[in-house]
Amino acid sequence: QSFHEQFGDRITIIGINWNDDLEKAQNLLDSEEISYTNLIDEGGKVFVDYRLVKLPVSFWLDEQGVIGGYGEGAMSEKNMLEGFEVTTNVFDNETGF
């Protein structure tokens, strides 16, 4: 959420909830005050299409939508910034990492 608040004007964050019903997912989003876009992966299509084997996982897509990298497990803001700096031009080296 903090990453979204800082960089949401330049980076789109989409959360995908797998194996959750809508009410359970919405309760979590509300309790954590998550405001970035979240979707439900009904039937596990995204899980299968991206060949995921564990969660959480993050993908970095460049300005053309091409996957430039991914990270497994929980990530810090620093990890997220480093991933975007390597795979996109969105920051133009302004973050200092």
N, CA, C and O atoms as a MOPAC input file, in Angstrom:
PM7 MOZYME 1SCF
protein

 N      0.82500 1    -1.18800 1     0.00000 1
 C      0.00000 1     0.00000 1     0.00000 1
 C      0.87000 1     1.25300 1     0.00000 1
 O      0.60100 1     2.21200 1    -0.72400 1
 N      1.90600 1     1.23000 1     0.81400 1
 C      2.80700 1     2.37900 1     0.87700 1
 C      3.47300 1     2.63300 1    -0.47000 1
 O      3.58900 1     3.78000 1    -0.90300 1
 N      3.91100 1     1.56400 1    -1.13200 1
 C      4.52000 1     1.68700 1    -2.46000 1
 C      3.52000 1     2.31300 1    -3.43400 1
 O      3.87500 1     3.20000 1    -4.21100 1
 N      2.29800 1     1.85700 1    -3.39000 1
 C      1.23600 1     2.40200 1    -4.24900 1
 C      1.01900 1     3.89100 1    -3.95700 1
 O      0.86900 1     4.68900 1    -4.88200 1
 N      1.00400 1     4.25700 1    -2.69700 1
 C      0.79200 1     5.66100 1    -2.34300 1
 C      1.93000 1     6.53700 1    -2.83700 1
 O      1.69800 1     7.67700 1    -3.23900 1
 N      3.15400 1     6.02600 1    -2.81500 1
 C      4.30900 1     6.80700 1    -3.25900 1
 C      4.43700 1     6.87300 1    -4.77800 1
 O      4.78500 1     7.91800 1    -5.32700 1
 N      4.15900 1     5.76200 1    -5.45700 1
 C      4.47900 1     5.67700 1    -6.87300 1
 C      3.29000 1     5.34400 1    -7.76900 1
 O      3.47200 1     5.07900 1    -8.95700 1
 N      2.09500 1     5.35200 1    -7.22900 1
 C      0.90300 1     4.98900 1    -7.99200 1
 C      0.61400 1     5.89000 1    -9.16500 1
 O     -0.14400 1     5.51400 1   -10.05800 1
 N      1.20400 1     7.08000 1    -9.18600 1
 C      1.01300 1     7.95900 1   -10.33500 1
 C      1.86900 1     7.52800 1   -11.52700 1
 O      1.65300 1     7.99200 1   -12.64700 1
 N      2.85500 1     6.62800 1   -11.28500 1
 C      3.73800 1     6.16900 1   -12.35700 1
 C      3.70400 1     4.66000 1   -12.57800 1
 O      4.08200 1     4.17400 1   -13.64300 1
 N      3.25200 1     3.92900 1   -11.57400 1
 C      3.25100 1     2.47000 1   -11.65100 1
 C      1.86600 1     1.96800 1   -11.26700 1
 O      1.28100 1     2.41800 1   -10.28200 1
 N      1.35200 1     1.03900 1   -12.05100 1
 C      0.07300 1     0.42500 1   -11.73000 1
 C      0.33100 1    -0.86800 1   -10.96900 1
 O      1.04700 1    -1.74800 1   -11.44600 1
 N     -0.24600 1    -0.97400 1    -9.80200 1
 C     -0.14200 1    -2.18200 1    -8.99800 1
 C     -1.48800 1    -2.88000 1    -9.05400 1
 O     -2.53500 1    -2.26200 1    -8.85700 1
 N     -1.44500 1    -4.17800 1    -9.32600 1
 C     -2.65800 1    -4.98100 1    -9.34800 1
 C     -2.41900 1    -6.19700 1    -8.46300 1
 O     -1.48500 1    -6.96600 1    -8.68900 1
 N     -3.25600 1    -6.36200 1    -7.46800 1
 C     -3.20700 1    -7.55000 1    -6.63200 1
 C     -4.17300 1    -8.57600 1    -7.17900 1
 O     -5.28200 1    -8.24000 1    -7.59400 1
 N     -3.75100 1    -9.82700 1    -7.18000 1
 C     -4.63100 1   -10.90000 1    -7.63800 1
 C     -4.78300 1   -11.88700 1    -6.49600 1
 O     -3.81100 1   -12.48700 1    -6.03600 1
 N     -6.00600 1   -12.04400 1    -6.05200 1
 C     -6.30700 1   -12.94900 1    -4.94500 1
 C     -6.66600 1   -14.30800 1    -5.50700 1
 O     -7.60500 1   -14.44900 1    -6.29000 1
 N     -5.90800 1   -15.29600 1    -5.09600 1
 C     -6.11100 1   -16.66000 1    -5.57900 1
 C     -6.73700 1   -17.48500 1    -4.47500 1
 O     -6.33000 1   -17.40800 1    -3.31600 1
 N     -7.71700 1   -18.26400 1    -4.84200 1
 C     -8.36100 1   -19.19200 1    -3.91300 1
 C     -9.06300 1   -18.47500 1    -2.75300 1
 O     -9.18900 1   -19.03400 1    -1.66400 1
 N     -9.50900 1   -17.26800 1    -2.98200 1
 C    -10.27400 1   -16.51700 1    -1.98600 1
 C    -11.66400 1   -16.24000 1    -2.53700 1
 O    -11.83800 1   -16.00800 1    -3.73400 1
 N    -12.64700 1   -16.26600 1    -1.65000 1
 C    -13.95300 1   -15.80900 1    -2.10900 1
 C    -13.99400 1   -14.29000 1    -1.99300 1
 O    -13.17900 1   -13.69000 1    -1.29200 1
 N    -14.92800 1   -13.69000 1    -2.67100 1
 C    -15.00200 1   -12.23500 1    -2.75000 1
 C    -15.12400 1   -11.59400 1    -1.37600 1
 O    -14.44000 1   -10.60800 1    -1.10000 1
 N    -15.96800 1   -12.12100 1    -0.51800 1
 C    -16.17800 1   -11.52500 1     0.80300 1
 C    -14.89900 1   -11.57700 1     1.64500 1
 O    -14.53500 1   -10.58900 1     2.28400 1
 N    -14.22700 1   -12.71100 1     1.64800 1
 C    -12.97700 1   -12.84700 1     2.40600 1
 C    -11.91900 1   -11.86800 1     1.89700 1
 O    -11.25400 1   -11.19900 1     2.68800 1
 N    -11.76800 1   -11.78800 1     0.58700 1
 C    -10.79400 1   -10.86300 1    -0.00200 1
 C    -11.14800 1    -9.41900 1     0.33100 1
 O    -10.27400 1    -8.63700 1     0.70300 1
 N    -12.41900 1    -9.06200 1     0.20000 1
 C    -12.83500 1    -7.68400 1     0.47100 1
 C    -12.61800 1    -7.31500 1     1.93400 1
 O    -12.20800 1    -6.19400 1     2.23300 1
 N    -12.88600 1    -8.24300 1     2.84500 1
 C    -12.64800 1    -7.98500 1     4.27200 1
 C    -11.17900 1    -7.70200 1     4.54500 1
 O    -10.85500 1    -6.79700 1     5.31300 1
 N    -10.28400 1    -8.47200 1     3.92100 1
 C     -8.85100 1    -8.24100 1     4.09600 1
 C     -8.43600 1    -6.89400 1     3.52500 1
 O     -7.70400 1    -6.14700 1     4.17500 1
 N     -8.89300 1    -6.57500 1     2.32100 1
 C     -8.55700 1    -5.28800 1     1.70400 1
 C     -9.04700 1    -4.13200 1     2.55200 1
 O     -8.33500 1    -3.14500 1     2.72900 1
 N    -10.25900 1    -4.24700 1     3.07800 1
 C    -10.81400 1    -3.19000 1     3.92800 1
 C    -10.03600 1    -3.06000 1     5.23100 1
 O     -9.72100 1    -1.94700 1     5.65500 1
 N     -9.72300 1    -4.18300 1     5.87000 1
 C     -9.03400 1    -4.12100 1     7.16200 1
 C     -7.61600 1    -3.57900 1     7.02000 1
 O     -7.11400 1    -2.92900 1     7.93700 1
 N     -6.96700 1    -3.83100 1     5.89600 1
 C     -5.60300 1    -3.34600 1     5.66300 1
 C     -5.57500 1    -2.00400 1     4.93000 1
 O     -4.50500 1    -1.46500 1     4.65000 1
 N     -6.75500 1    -1.47500 1     4.62500 1
 C     -6.91200 1    -0.21000 1     3.91000 1
 C     -6.14600 1    -0.20300 1     2.59000 1
 O     -5.43400 1     0.75100 1     2.27500 1
 N     -6.30300 1    -1.27900 1     1.82800 1
 C     -5.66100 1    -1.42400 1     0.52600 1
 C     -6.51300 1    -0.71700 1    -0.51900 1
 O     -7.70400 1    -1.00100 1    -0.64700 1
 N     -5.90800 1     0.20300 1    -1.26400 1
 C     -6.67100 1     0.96600 1    -2.24800 1
 C     -6.25900 1     0.69600 1    -3.69200 1
 O     -6.91900 1     1.18100 1    -4.61100 1
 N     -5.18800 1    -0.06400 1    -3.91900 1
 C     -4.83400 1    -0.37600 1    -5.30000 1
 C     -5.75600 1    -1.48300 1    -5.81800 1
 O     -6.38300 1    -2.19600 1    -5.03400 1
 N     -5.83100 1    -1.61700 1    -7.12300 1
 C     -6.73500 1    -2.56300 1    -7.76800 1
 C     -6.43500 1    -3.99800 1    -7.35100 1
 O     -5.27800 1    -4.41900 1    -7.33600 1
 N     -7.46800 1    -4.73400 1    -7.01700 1
 C     -7.35500 1    -6.15100 1    -6.67500 1
 C     -8.40700 1    -6.92800 1    -7.44100 1
 O     -9.53700 1    -6.47000 1    -7.61200 1
 N     -8.02500 1    -8.09900 1    -7.89600 1
 C     -8.91300 1    -8.97500 1    -8.65600 1
 C     -8.96900 1   -10.33900 1    -7.98900 1
 O     -8.08400 1   -10.69400 1    -7.21100 1
 N     -9.99700 1   -11.09100 1    -8.29100 1
 C    -10.12900 1   -12.46800 1    -7.81800 1
 C     -9.80100 1   -13.39600 1    -8.99100 1
 O    -10.35800 1   -13.24900 1   -10.07900 1
 N     -8.90000 1   -14.34300 1    -8.76500 1
 C     -8.54300 1   -15.33100 1    -9.78800 1
 C     -9.49000 1   -16.51400 1    -9.67200 1
 O     -9.14100 1   -17.55600 1    -9.11700 1
 N    -10.69100 1   -16.33800 1   -10.20400 1
 C    -11.69500 1   -17.40000 1   -10.13100 1
 C    -11.23100 1   -18.60500 1   -10.94100 1
 O    -10.87100 1   -18.47600 1   -12.11100 1
 N    -11.24400 1   -19.74700 1   -10.32600 1
 C    -10.86900 1   -20.97000 1   -11.00800 1
 C     -9.36600 1   -21.15400 1   -11.17800 1
 O     -8.94100 1   -22.14900 1   -11.76500 1
 N     -8.54900 1   -20.22900 1   -10.68400 1
 C     -7.10400 1   -20.38200 1   -10.74400 1
 C     -6.49000 1   -20.19500 1   -12.12000 1
 O     -5.39100 1   -20.69000 1   -12.36800 1
 N     -7.17000 1   -19.49200 1   -13.02500 1
 C     -6.65500 1   -19.30100 1   -14.38000 1
 C     -5.31800 1   -18.57400 1   -14.38900 1
 O     -4.39600 1   -19.00500 1   -15.08200 1
 N     -5.18800 1   -17.49700 1   -13.65000 1
 C     -3.92600 1   -16.75200 1   -13.61200 1
 C     -2.82700 1   -17.62900 1   -13.01500 1
 O     -1.69900 1   -17.64700 1   -13.50700 1
 N     -3.16200 1   -18.34400 1   -11.96400 1
 C     -2.20800 1   -19.23500 1   -11.31900 1
 C     -1.64500 1   -20.23800 1   -12.32200 1
 O     -0.43800 1   -20.48100 1   -12.35200 1
 N     -2.51400 1   -20.81600 1   -13.13700 1
 C     -2.09000 1   -21.79700 1   -14.13700 1
 C     -1.35700 1   -21.11800 1   -15.29700 1
 O     -0.29000 1   -21.57700 1   -15.70400 1
 N     -1.91800 1   -20.03300 1   -15.83200 1
 C     -1.32700 1   -19.36000 1   -16.99400 1
 C      0.08700 1   -18.86200 1   -16.71700 1
 O      0.93900 1   -18.90000 1   -17.60500 1
 N      0.34600 1   -18.39900 1   -15.50500 1
 C      1.67600 1   -17.88900 1   -15.15000 1
 C      2.56400 1   -18.97600 1   -14.54300 1
 O      3.68900 1   -18.70500 1   -14.12300 1
 N      2.05200 1   -20.20400 1   -14.50000 1
 C      2.80600 1   -21.35900 1   -14.01000 1
 C      3.36600 1   -21.12300 1   -12.60400 1
 O      4.52800 1   -21.41300 1   -12.31900 1
 N      2.51700 1   -20.59700 1   -11.75200 1
 C      2.93800 1   -20.31500 1   -10.38400 1
 C      3.01000 1   -21.60000 1    -9.57500 1
 O      2.20000 1   -22.51000 1    -9.75100 1
 N      3.98500 1   -21.65600 1    -8.69400 1
 C      4.12000 1   -22.82100 1    -7.81800 1
 C      4.04600 1   -22.43700 1    -6.34800 1
 O      3.86400 1   -23.30200 1    -5.49100 1
 N      4.18500 1   -21.14700 1    -6.04600 1
 C      4.01800 1   -20.68500 1    -4.67500 1
 C      3.62000 1   -19.22100 1    -4.67500 1
 O      3.78100 1   -18.51700 1    -5.67100 1
 N      3.10500 1   -18.78000 1    -3.55500 1
 C      2.64900 1   -17.40200 1    -3.39100 1
 C      3.27200 1   -16.82400 1    -2.13000 1
 O      3.58500 1   -17.59200 1    -1.22100 1
 N      3.46600 1   -15.53600 1    -2.02600 1
 C      3.20600 1   -14.53100 1    -3.06600 1
 C      4.32700 1   -14.49200 1    -4.10500 1
 O      5.44700 1   -14.94700 1    -3.87200 1
 N      3.97900 1   -13.93600 1    -5.24600 1
 C      4.94900 1   -13.71000 1    -6.31400 1
 C      4.61500 1   -12.35400 1    -6.93900 1
 O      3.44900 1   -11.96900 1    -7.03800 1
 N      5.65400 1   -11.64400 1    -7.35400 1
 C      5.47100 1   -10.33600 1    -7.97900 1
 C      6.11500 1   -10.34600 1    -9.35600 1
 O      7.19100 1   -10.91500 1    -9.54000 1
 N      5.46100 1    -9.72000 1   -10.31600 1
 C      6.00300 1    -9.58600 1   -11.66500 1
 C      6.20900 1    -8.11400 1   -11.96800 1
 O      5.39000 1    -7.27200 1   -11.60000 1
 N      7.30900 1    -7.81300 1   -12.64100 1
 C      7.56000 1    -6.45200 1   -13.10400 1
 C      7.36400 1    -6.43200 1   -14.60600 1
 O      8.02800 1    -7.15900 1   -15.34500 1
 N      6.45000 1    -5.59500 1   -15.04400 1
 C      6.18300 1    -5.45000 1   -16.46800 1
 C      6.65500 1    -4.07800 1   -16.90400 1
 O      6.47100 1    -3.09400 1   -16.18800 1
 N      7.26600 1    -4.01200 1   -18.08100 1
 C      7.73900 1    -2.73100 1   -18.58000 1
 C      6.58300 1    -1.95400 1   -19.20300 1
 O      5.42600 1    -2.36600 1   -19.12700 1
 N      6.91700 1    -0.83500 1   -19.81200 1
 C      5.89600 1     0.05400 1   -20.37300 1
 C      5.11000 1    -0.59300 1   -21.51800 1
 O      4.01100 1    -0.14300 1   -21.84200 1
 N      5.65900 1    -1.63500 1   -22.12600 1
 C      4.96300 1    -2.34200 1   -23.20700 1
 C      4.22000 1    -3.58300 1   -22.70600 1
 O      3.61200 1    -4.30100 1   -23.50000 1
 N      4.26500 1    -3.83800 1   -21.40400 1
 C      3.57300 1    -4.98200 1   -20.83700 1
 C      4.36600 1    -6.27200 1   -20.87100 1
 O      3.81100 1    -7.34200 1   -20.62100 1
 N      5.65300 1    -6.19300 1   -21.17600 1
 C      6.51000 1    -7.37200 1   -21.23200 1
 C      7.06100 1    -7.65400 1   -19.83000 1
 O      7.55100 1    -6.74900 1   -19.15300 1
 N      6.97500 1    -8.91900 1   -19.40300 1
 C      7.49800 1    -9.29700 1   -18.09300 1
 C      9.02000 1    -9.21500 1   -18.13900 1
 O      9.66400 1    -9.90900 1   -18.92500 1
 N      9.58800 1    -8.36300 1   -17.29100 1
 C     11.03200 1    -8.18100 1   -17.25200 1
 C     11.68300 1    -8.86100 1   -16.07500 1
 O     12.90800 1    -8.96600 1   -16.01900 1
 N     10.89700 1    -9.31900 1   -15.14700 1
 C     11.44100 1    -9.98900 1   -13.98100 1
 C     10.33700 1   -10.36200 1   -13.02100 1
 O      9.18200 1    -9.97000 1   -13.18600 1
 N     10.71500 1   -11.12900 1   -12.01200 1
 C      9.75000 1   -11.50800 1   -10.98700 1
 C     10.49200 1   -11.77100 1    -9.68400 1
 O     11.70000 1   -12.00500 1    -9.66700 1
 N      9.74500 1   -11.72600 1    -8.61200 1
 C     10.29700 1   -12.02700 1    -7.29800 1
 C      9.32700 1   -12.89000 1    -6.52400 1
 O      8.11300 1   -12.69400 1    -6.58300 1
 N      9.87500 1   -13.84800 1    -5.79800 1
 C      9.03900 1   -14.73500 1    -4.99400 1
 C      9.11300 1   -14.33100 1    -3.53600 1
 O     10.15000 1   -13.87600 1    -3.05300 1
 N      8.00000 1   -14.50400 1    -2.84500 1
 C      7.93900 1   -14.19700 1    -1.42800 1
 C      7.55600 1   -12.74900 1    -1.16600 1
 O      7.39000 1   -11.95200 1    -2.09000 1
 N      7.41900 1   -12.43100 1     0.11300 1
 C      7.07800 1   -11.06700 1     0.51600 1
 C      8.22300 1   -10.13600 1     0.13700 1
 O      9.39200 1   -10.51600 1     0.21400 1
 N      7.88700 1    -8.92300 1    -0.27000 1
 C      8.90400 1    -7.98000 1    -0.72900 1
 C      8.84800 1    -6.68900 1     0.05900 1
 O      7.77500 1    -6.22700 1     0.44800 1
 N     10.00900 1    -6.11600 1     0.28900 1
 C     10.09700 1    -4.79100 1     0.89700 1
 C      9.92500 1    -3.74200 1    -0.21100 1
 O     10.00000 1    -4.06200 1    -1.39700 1
 N      9.69600 1    -2.49500 1     0.19300 1
 C      9.60700 1    -1.42400 1    -0.80200 1
 C     10.90300 1    -1.30700 1    -1.58100 1
 O     10.88700 1    -1.04700 1    -2.78400 1
 N     12.03200 1    -1.49800 1    -0.89900 1
 C     13.33100 1    -1.41600 1    -1.57100 1
 C     13.42600 1    -2.48100 1    -2.66200 1
 O     13.88100 1    -2.18800 1    -3.76700 1
 N     13.00100 1    -3.72300 1    -2.36500 1
 C     13.00900 1    -4.79200 1    -3.37600 1
 C     12.12600 1    -4.42200 1    -4.56000 1
 O     12.49100 1    -4.66000 1    -5.71100 1
 N     10.97800 1    -3.84800 1    -4.28100 1
 C     10.05700 1    -3.47200 1    -5.34200 1
 C     10.67600 1    -2.39100 1    -6.23100 1
 O     10.60900 1    -2.47700 1    -7.45800 1
 N     11.27400 1    -1.38100 1    -5.61100 1
 C     11.91600 1    -0.30800 1    -6.37700 1
 C     13.04800 1    -0.84500 1    -7.23900 1
 O     13.16300 1    -0.49200 1    -8.41300 1
 N     13.88100 1    -1.69500 1    -6.65800 1
 C     14.99700 1    -2.25500 1    -7.40600 1
 C     14.49600 1    -3.05400 1    -8.60900 1
 O     15.07900 1    -2.97800 1    -9.69100 1
 N     13.43700 1    -3.80600 1    -8.42700 1
 C     12.87400 1    -4.56900 1    -9.53500 1
 C     12.39600 1    -3.67700 1   -10.66000 1
 O     12.64800 1    -3.97000 1   -11.82900 1
 N     11.71000 1    -2.59400 1   -10.33100 1
 C     11.23100 1    -1.68200 1   -11.36400 1
 C     12.36900 1    -0.92200 1   -12.02100 1
 O     12.30900 1    -0.64800 1   -13.22000 1
 N     13.40400 1    -0.57300 1   -11.26600 1
 C     14.54300 1     0.13100 1   -11.85900 1
 C     15.25600 1    -0.74200 1   -12.88300 1
 O     15.73700 1    -0.23800 1   -13.89700 1
 N     15.32900 1    -2.04000 1   -12.63000 1
 C     16.00800 1    -2.95300 1   -13.54500 1
 C     15.16900 1    -3.22000 1   -14.78800 1
 O     15.72400 1    -3.40600 1   -15.87100 1
 N     13.84900 1    -3.24400 1   -14.65900 1
 C     12.99700 1    -3.69500 1   -15.76000 1
 C     12.26900 1    -2.58700 1   -16.51500 1
 O     11.69600 1    -2.84400 1   -17.57400 1
 N     12.27900 1    -1.35900 1   -15.99400 1
 C     11.54700 1    -0.27100 1   -16.65600 1
 C     12.37400 1     1.01400 1   -16.62700 1
 O     13.44300 1     1.07100 1   -16.02000 1
 N     11.85600 1     2.03100 1   -17.29100 1
 C     12.45200 1     3.36700 1   -17.25600 1
 C     11.60700 1     4.33400 1   -16.44000 1
 O     11.79100 1     5.54800 1   -16.53200 1
 N     10.69600 1     3.81700 1   -15.65500 1
 C      9.70600 1     4.64700 1   -14.98600 1
 C     10.32200 1     5.63800 1   -13.99000 1
 O      9.76000 1     6.71100 1   -13.77200 1
 N     11.45100 1     5.30100 1   -13.39300 1
 C     12.02700 1     6.18800 1   -12.38900 1
 C     13.15500 1     7.06200 1   -12.90600 1
 O     13.52100 1     8.03700 1   -12.25000 1
 N     13.71500 1     6.74100 1   -14.06100 1
 C     14.84100 1     7.50400 1   -14.59700 1
 C     15.94700 1     7.69600 1   -13.56000 1
 O     16.52500 1     8.77700 1   -13.44800 1
 N     16.23600 1     6.62300 1   -12.79600 1
 C     17.31900 1     6.61300 1   -11.79300 1
 C     17.15900 1     7.65500 1   -10.69700 1
 O     18.16100 1     8.09500 1   -10.13200 1
 N     15.95400 1     8.06100 1   -10.37900 1
 C     15.75000 1     9.10400 1    -9.38000 1
 C     15.59200 1     8.57300 1    -7.95400 1
 O     15.59700 1     9.36800 1    -7.01500 1
 N     15.45300 1     7.27400 1    -7.76200 1
 C     15.20600 1     6.75900 1    -6.42400 1
 C     16.47500 1     6.57600 1    -5.60000 1
 O     16.39800 1     6.45300 1    -4.37700 1
 N     17.63100 1     6.55700 1    -6.23800 1
 C     18.87700 1     6.47200 1    -5.49900 1
 C     19.32800 1     5.09500 1    -5.10800 1
 O     20.27300 1     4.96900 1    -4.32900 1
 N     18.69600 1     4.04700 1    -5.61400 1
 C     19.14000 1     2.69100 1    -5.30600 1
 C     20.18000 1     2.26200 1    -6.31100 1
 O     20.69000 1     1.14500 1    -6.23300 1

